[in-house]
Amino acid sequence: MTDRPDTQNAKRRLPQINPVWILLAALIVAIIFMNPGFVEPTGYMNFLKRAAPLAILAAGQVYVITSGGFDLSVGSLITLVVVGSSMLTNNDPTATYWVIPVMLGIGLGVGALNGLIVCFLRVPSLIATLGMMITLNGVAFLWSGGAPRGYLPDTFRFFGRELIRDVPLVRFIPISVIVLVVVVGLFAWLMHRTNLGRHVHAIGDNPVAARLAGVAVNRVRVTAFMLSGLSGAIAGILLGGFAGVSTDVGTGYELQAITAAVLGGAQLLGGRGSVPAAVGGALALTAIFTLLNFLGLPQPVRQVVQGLILIAAVALAMHRRKQTGT
């Protein structure tokens, strides 16, 4: 006996929940079980504070992935932003007000350069951004002399570590969480409410068809890389506020951002991606790392788990793609 047509239509109309939100809910329950204090504002606000840089990075990375590419340079860009900011501020708190715009401009510039190399030199994004990653690491090393120098003034670290206190219900809100909400809100609006987002999906799905339909493919791809670079610069500013100056502060963040985006359902071959779901993937990944810390497992285990998550998420995405034929 088959379902009646109206029953099938009703099933199609039911809202579909991205599995990443179910995973995140299960992880939050596990964290609360292991640490009941997580339900207090101090617990979940600090969690969001820690997750903010990765969530912002994933929101930018999903643009590149949805358009059919990769951006492996964002981790090195984070390091360059932190190291460069410490060198440029030169212990002067007033320098923050021009250094931060410079760092945001560097992020946009690196993203634009990545996009131009991919679009006009026809270099695969994996190779182009890998080369940029090595280049930025070298620039940061040369700039710092191989070791952290100077410090970031409080005016710079404000965005990463300061709190707004005496907030009703939640008691306090980290500035980094406000930055997270603003940036993710802007990126989500661009992706899901403007032509840019529709064009990004169209290019990732079929660039030839998108070009024939009148989409400015190269311009959209460069824009996607620029947004990814901007997200890397913002994440670097927040991380500099968290931990100060370090020459390896951005190590591994490029793969974490890709993992978060794929965990949120983004297809590595392009054509499908969601900013809110990528943020959900970043929160889930942070929750997994939090659980591993509670269990007292060492850093190598965290890397193994991240790798297995990425492999499983990609395998599941490819399986679904074969099933749907898209």
N, C-alpha and C positions, 0 to 999 in steps of 0.2 A: 504494500500500500504506500503510495507516494503522498507527499505533502500537498495540500491544496495550494493554488497560486497565491491566494491572499495570505496564507500562513507563511509561504516563502518570502513574500514581500514584507511581512511584518518582521521576519528575522533579519532581512536586509536593513530595515529601519532601526533596529536595535543599535544603540551606541556601542562601538567597539573600543575596548580598553586596551591600550598599548601594554604588552606584558611587562615592560620596564617598571610601570607604576605598581603592578602586583609584586614584582620582585623587590622594589623599594619598600613597600609596606611590610613585606615579610622580614626584610632585613632590619627595619626600624623596630619591629616587635622583638626580634632576637636581641637587639641592642638594649632595649628596655628591660628584657628578661635578665640580661647579664649586668646591667647597670640601671637600676630603677631611677636614679637621679637624672637620667636623660630627659624625662618628662618635664623637668624644671626648666625655666627659661635659660639658665646658665648652660644646661646640657645641649638643648637643640639650637640655641643661638650660636654657641661655639662651634657646633657641627656645621652650620650654614657658613660661618666665617671661614672655617677650614676648606669647605667645598667651593667657595666663591671663585677663586682663580681658575680651577679646573672647569667649573660650570661655564664661565665666560669663555674660556678657551674652546670648549666643546661647541658653544653656540656659534663661534666663528668657523671652526673646523667643518661643521656640518654644511656650510655653504660650498666649500671646496669639494667635499665628498659628494654632495648631491649633484654638483655640476660634472662629476666624473673624474675628479682628481684627488690628490693628496697634498698635504702641507706638512712636511717633516721639519720645517725650519723654525717653528714657533717656540720650541724649547730653548734653542740657542738664542732666539730673539729675546726671550725672557731674561736670560743671563746677560745679554748685551745691555738691556734696559737697566737692570740693577747695577751692573758695573759702571756703565756710562753715567748713570745718574749720580753715583757716588763721586765720580771724577769731576763732573761738571758742577755739582753743587759746591764742592771744595769746602765743606764745613760751613757754608753760608746759608742760613735758613731762608733768606729772602730770594735765593736763586731758584727755589722750588717752583716759583710761579712762572718762570720761563723754561725750566728744565722739563717739567711734565708735558707742556705742549710740544717741545722738541722730541721727546720720547714717543709721543703719539704720532708725530709726523714721521719719525723713523719707522715705526710699525707700518704705517700706510705705505711708505716708500719701499720697504722690503717686500710687502705684499704686491705692490704694483710691479716691482722688478721680477718677482716670481711669475706673475701673470704674463708679463711681456715676453719672458724667456719661453714660457710654455706655448704661448699663442703664435709668436712670430718666428722664433727659432725652431719651433716644432720639437722641443725637448720634452720627453715625458715628464709629467709633474713629479713623479717619484724621484727621478734623477735630478731634475732642476732644484727641487727643494732639499734634496740630500746634499747637493753641492753648496746650496745656500747655508745649510746647517753647519757644514764644515767651515765655510767662510766666516760666518758670524762668530763661531767659537774662536777662530783664529784672531778676529778683530778684538773680541773681548779679552783674549789672553794678552795680546800686544798692548792694548789700552791700559790694562791693569798691571802689566809687568809680570804676569803669571801668578799674582797673589792679590787678595783683596786689599784695597787701600782706601783710607778715609772712612767716613761713615755717612749714613743718610740722616739728615736733620729731622727733627720732630715734625716740621711742616710737611715733609715728604711722606713720612711714615704715618701721618694722620689717617690716610685712606685705608691703610692696612690694619691698624691696631686700635684706633680710637673708637669710643662708644658714645651713643646718645643715651644718657641715663634718665631715670625717673619717667619712663614710658609706661602708660597704663597697661595693665594685663601682663606684658612681657618684661617689664622692669627696665630693660635696656635693648638697644638695637645697634649692632656693629655697623660702622660706616661702610665696611666692605659688603655687607648684605644689601644696603641701599644701592651701592654701585652695581651689585649683581642684578637687582630688580630693574634698575634703569636700563642697563646695557642689554639684558635679556629681553626686556620689553621692546626695546628699539629693534633688536635683531629679529624677534618674532614677528613684529609688525611688518618689517621689510620682507621677510620670507613668505608670510602667509596672507598679507593684505595688500601687496603691491605687485606691479608687473615684474619687478625684479625677481621676486620669488618664483613666479610662474615661469619666467624665462630660464632661471637656474634649473628648475625641474625639467623643462623641455630640452635643454642642452644635454643634461645628464642622461635623459632617456634616449634621445636621438639627435645628435648635433647637426646632421645633414638635413633632417626634416625641419629642425628649428631654423636653420639658415634659410631654407627655401620658404619658410613661413614669414621671413622678414626679421627674425631676431638677430640683433647685433652680437653674435656669438663671442667674438674676441673681447668686446667691451664688457659683457656680462661676466666672462671668466676672470678678467682682470679685476673687476669689482669684487668678485667672490674672494680672490686672494687678498685683496686690500682689506676686506672685512676680517679675514682670518689674521692678517698682520696686526690690525688694530686691536683685536681681541688679545693677541699675544702681548702687545705693549701694555694694555690695561692690566692683564694678569701679572706682568712683571712689576708694575707699580704696586699692586696689592702684596705680592710676595716680598718685595723689598720692605714694605711696612711690617710684615710679619716677622721676618728673620734677619733683616739687615743685609749686609753685603756678603756675597759668596760667589765664587766662580763656577759653582756647579748647581746653582739654585734652580735652573730650568731643566736639568737633566731628567729625561724620561717623560716630560710633560707632553711631548708631541705624540707619543704612543698612547698615553693615558687619554688624551683628547680624542684620538681616533677610536680607541676602545669604547669610550663613553658614547660617541656618536653612533657607532655600530650597535652598541647595547640598546640604544634608543630606537633602533630599527632602520637607520640609514644604510642604504645599499652601497657597497664599495664600488660597484660598477656605475653608480650614478642613477639619477632619475627618481630617487625617493629619499626624503629626509625631513626632519621636523626639529625646529629649535627647542620647543618645550620638551620633546622626547629626548633630545641630546642632553639637555640639562638634567632630566630624570636619570639618564645613564650616568652622568657625572656624580649625582647624589648617591646613586646605587653603588658606584665604584668606591666613593668615599666611605659609604657605610660598610662595605666589605673590608676595606682597609682598617676601619675602626674596630670591627669584630676581630680581625687578625691581631690587632694590638692588644685587645682585651685578653685574647688567648695566649699572649706572650710569644707569638711566633716571630722568627727573625725576618729581616728585610728580604733575603733571597726567596723565602716562601711567598712573600707578597708579589715578587716579580713572577714567580711561577704561576700563581693564581691569576694575575693579570694576563699573562700569555694564554693560559687555558681559556679564560673568559673571551678573549679576542677570537681565538680559533673557533670556539663553540658558537659565538654570536655570528661570525661570518658563515660557518657551515649551516646554521639554521636559516640565515637570510638567503643563501643560495638554494637551499631546499625549498623554501617558500616560493622563490622566484621560478624554480622549475615547475612547481605545482600549479602556479597561476599562469605560467607561460608568458610572463612579462619580463 
